[in-house]
Amino acid sequence: MHELSITMNILNIVEENAIDLNAKTVHEIEIDIGELSGVDDDALQFAMQCTVKSELLNHALLVINKIPAKARCKTCNHEFDVSDYYAECPECHGFDNDIYQGKELKIKSITID
């Protein structure tokens, strides 16, 4: 379950930024997770609940935005939704695609006091 190490990294990044901003409490952590990132939302939420947090992060709510995967065919330049890395272009039926969205994992925002 690599979600535990991901959660620990997220919390470390958020805590460092909150301290730099002289925050007293972190209320919300909003993250973007791409459909093809390999990160399981439920496992990430579970890891967040199980992770020992500092007083600053103790009540932080994790909000997950699921980012759909999109690709552009390198042959015909058609853009389309994909559900895996080996998707066929619906226009030319080629497999030489550039997945330009859906692999991300990033902290989008934090809400602090």
C-alpha positions as CSV (number, residue, x, y, z in Angstrom):
1,M,0.0,0.0,0.0
2,H,2.1,2.9,-1.3
3,E,-0.8,5.3,-0.4
4,L,0.6,5.4,3.2
5,S,3.9,6.9,2.0
6,I,2.0,9.3,-0.3
7,T,-0.1,10.4,2.6
8,M,3.0,11.0,4.8
9,N,4.6,13.1,2.0
10,I,1.4,15.1,1.5
11,L,1.1,15.8,5.2
12,N,4.8,16.8,5.5
13,I,4.4,19.2,2.5
14,V,1.2,20.7,4.0
15,E,2.6,21.1,7.4
16,E,5.8,22.8,6.2
17,N,3.7,25.3,4.2
18,A,1.3,25.9,7.0
19,I,4.1,26.6,9.4
20,D,5.7,29.0,6.9
21,L,2.3,30.8,6.8
22,N,2.0,30.9,10.6
23,A,-1.2,28.8,10.5
24,K,-2.8,27.6,13.7
25,T,-5.0,24.9,12.0
26,V,-5.3,23.2,8.6
27,H,-8.9,22.7,7.9
28,E,-8.8,21.2,4.4
29,I,-6.3,19.6,2.0
30,E,-7.5,19.5,-1.6
31,I,-5.6,17.2,-4.0
32,D,-5.9,16.2,-7.6
33,I,-5.5,12.5,-8.5
34,G,-5.5,11.4,-12.1
35,E,-7.4,8.3,-13.0
36,L,-4.2,6.7,-14.4
37,S,-2.0,7.7,-11.4
38,G,-2.2,4.3,-9.8
39,V,-3.4,5.9,-6.5
40,D,-6.5,4.4,-4.9
41,D,-8.8,7.1,-3.4
42,D,-10.2,4.9,-0.7
43,A,-6.8,3.7,0.4
44,L,-5.5,7.3,0.5
45,Q,-8.5,8.3,2.6
46,F,-7.9,5.3,5.0
47,A,-4.2,6.2,5.2
48,M,-5.1,9.8,6.1
49,Q,-7.3,8.6,8.9
50,C,-4.7,6.2,10.3
51,T,-1.7,8.5,10.1
52,V,-0.6,10.2,13.3
53,K,-0.8,13.9,12.6
54,S,0.5,17.0,14.4
55,E,-1.9,19.2,16.3
56,L,-1.8,21.6,13.3
57,L,-3.1,18.8,11.0
58,N,-5.3,16.9,13.4
59,H,-8.6,18.0,12.0
60,A,-7.7,18.4,8.3
61,L,-10.2,17.1,5.9
62,L,-8.9,15.4,2.7
63,V,-10.8,16.4,-0.5
64,I,-10.0,14.4,-3.6
65,N,-10.7,15.6,-7.1
66,K,-10.6,12.8,-9.6
67,I,-9.0,14.0,-12.9
68,P,-10.2,12.1,-16.0
69,A,-7.6,10.7,-18.3
70,K,-7.3,12.2,-21.8
71,A,-5.0,11.4,-24.7
72,R,-4.1,12.9,-28.1
73,C,-3.3,10.6,-31.0
74,K,0.1,11.4,-32.4
75,T,-1.0,10.2,-35.9
76,C,-4.3,12.1,-36.5
77,N,-4.2,14.6,-33.5
78,H,-7.6,13.5,-32.3
79,E,-8.2,14.0,-28.5
80,F,-10.2,11.5,-26.6
81,D,-10.9,10.0,-23.1
82,V,-8.9,6.9,-22.1
83,S,-9.3,4.4,-19.4
84,D,-5.9,2.8,-19.7
85,Y,-2.4,3.4,-21.2
86,Y,-3.1,1.1,-24.2
87,A,-6.2,2.8,-25.6
88,E,-6.9,2.8,-29.3
89,C,-7.6,6.1,-31.0
90,P,-11.3,6.1,-32.0
91,E,-10.6,8.0,-35.2
92,C,-7.7,6.2,-36.9
93,H,-7.5,3.2,-34.6
94,G,-3.8,3.8,-33.9
95,F,-2.0,3.2,-30.6
96,D,0.6,6.0,-30.7
97,N,-1.1,8.3,-28.1
98,D,0.2,11.0,-25.8
99,I,-1.7,10.9,-22.5
100,Y,-1.7,14.5,-21.4
101,Q,-4.1,14.4,-18.5
102,G,-4.9,11.8,-15.8
103,K,-1.5,10.8,-14.4
104,E,-1.2,13.7,-12.0
105,L,-1.0,13.6,-8.2
106,K,-0.7,17.1,-6.7
107,I,-1.8,19.2,-3.8
108,K,-4.2,21.7,-5.2
109,S,-4.9,23.8,-2.1
110,I,-4.9,24.0,1.6
111,T,-7.4,25.8,3.8
112,I,-5.9,27.2,7.0
113,D,-6.5,29.5,9.9
